[in-house]
């Protein structure tokens, strides 16, 4: 068995008795070695222990930890190369198993029991909190097991920062922050050379393990997380936002609001036009929500819902609709024709969706919006909105990241936050300039005319 000598800062982590450890460290600090030593110790301490290790991908898992474990446990552990499993003897004469996998194969751990789970490079794992809460956290319940979260920050992701925020109010957590300089075995001359070769932000992130904010992000991550614990003054008015899958084959989400608090969320699979219309009518009656305060995504199946005669008065929402002019700007533009006596700036937007996203960002960042949702709904909304940026192209029109681009980043369609975005329609409506009232009425009239035409086409089609 190969001997490993840990440096002082690594020993600080290993000797800490906290149940959950969050390790934020610079490159080459030796954080993966810490994870490996914790795994071996936990596995050999008690028979029939299951220890999990997750890297961002299966290939990385093999490269990062598997080869190191085989060398470390040479002559002691029994390796299964095809399964990436290592059986090791325990001090009480039993056997424990180390399971190595990539995050893309996390479903393989569902339903298994564990005594320790180690996550490496947490900030590169998509849907991390969904996987943690639904798969890995339950695996630790029977054994009251431990978890270690390891990584170097990435400005595109906030998983480590979110874990550190959790640690502020949870005594089971301990956090550790080390730079590459905290590894005494790294040559100082090499580190100084690296500092000269890297740009400032990369150096801060990769070597100092500091958080580098994504300058273009519309939503502050801490503020996004706080939405689910914010206390706000609610108005009596209720609203319903309905996001419908374009072809009706995916989920339909019903989001209920009192003022700017989302107090309830329901989702259904594979609903057709008739059942969606019926469900909206039922919810409107139950919650006493007027049709004029119901907004529906009017794309695909949603177009038939928005134009249905049984829902006359609801709002059909399309991202491509023209943005409204409001009596104050949603996002202040510093140093652009602004003086103390200047009137409020009027910002133009590429389309209604961009305007709604900027409006939502303003409310979130200023803690003026809240939600009671939790679990999968909460995590999905946070992940989606965290990836919206100011994508304006210099044509005077403010634009947010397009939906397809967010989909590419997170690996799924960002549908869970669409209800929040559509809810902003009513905030914008309340800020219309007086001189726009006629234009607004014209737009609504035009929408109704289009819906009427669609309704007649649907009737004609159904009678064939």
Beta strands, then each sheet from edge to edge (+ up, - down):
strand 1: 20-25
strand 2: 50-55
strand 3: 78-80
strand 4: 85-89
strand 5: 95-102
strand 6: 116-120
strand 7: 146-151
strand 8: 173-178
strand 9: 238-243
strand 10: 251-258
strand 11: 261-269
strand 12: 294-297
strand 13: 315-317
strand 14: 370-371
sheet 1: 3+ 4- 5+ 2+ 6+ 7+ 1+ 8+
sheet 2: 13+ 12+ 9+ 10- 11+ 14+
end
